[in-house]
Amino acid sequence: MTSDVQGWLAAWFAKRAPNIHLNDDHNFFDREAIDSFGIIELIEDAEQHFGIRFTEHDFQDRRFPTIAGLCDIITSKRADAR
């Protein structure tokens, strides 16, 4: 399950920031792979694609700004929904 989430996130960033090398542990804000409008789009796309809802707590989670961390958060939310 994790690999499909990670793959989706990597593809999402590759499509929107094709000139920025971003690995799973890079902070996507620090690498300027996303801006304030992009984060809204990412949240909406991820919520729709994975059938989840992010909370304010999720945005404050120290794992949130990396693909690996966001993957963990999404995977956990999907497991909780079952």
Backbone hydrogen bonds, N-H to C=O, Kabsch-Sander energy under -0.5 kcal/mol:
donor,donor_aa,acceptor,acceptor_aa,energy
5,V,1,M,-1.5
6,Q,2,T,-3.0
7,G,3,S,-2.5
8,W,4,D,-2.0
9,L,5,V,-2.6
10,A,6,Q,-2.7
11,A,7,G,-2.4
12,W,8,W,-2.4
13,F,9,L,-2.5
14,A,10,A,-2.5
15,K,11,A,-2.1
16,R,12,W,-1.5
17,A,13,F,-2.8
20,I,17,A,-1.8
21,H,19,N,-0.6
22,L,20,I,-0.6
26,H,23,N,-1.2
28,F,26,H,-0.7
28,F,65,P,-2.6
31,R,27,N,-2.2
32,E,29,F,-1.4
33,A,28,F,-2.3
34,I,28,F,-0.8
39,I,35,D,-2.2
40,I,36,S,-1.0
41,E,37,F,-1.8
42,L,38,G,-2.9
43,I,39,I,-2.5
44,E,40,I,-2.5
45,D,41,E,-2.9
46,A,42,L,-2.9
47,E,43,I,-2.7
48,Q,44,E,-2.3
49,H,45,D,-2.9
50,F,46,A,-2.7
51,G,47,E,-1.2
52,I,47,E,-1.1
59,F,55,T,-1.3
60,Q,56,E,-1.1
61,D,57,H,-0.7
61,D,58,D,-0.8
64,F,61,D,-1.6
66,T,63,R,-1.5
67,I,26,H,-0.5
68,A,24,D,-3.0
70,L,66,T,-2.9
71,C,67,I,-2.4
72,D,68,A,-1.9
73,I,69,G,-2.2
74,I,70,L,-2.7
75,T,71,C,-2.7
76,S,72,D,-2.4
77,K,73,I,-2.2
78,R,74,I,-2.5
79,A,75,T,-2.1
80,D,76,S,-2.3
81,A,77,K,-1.4
82,R,79,A,-1.0
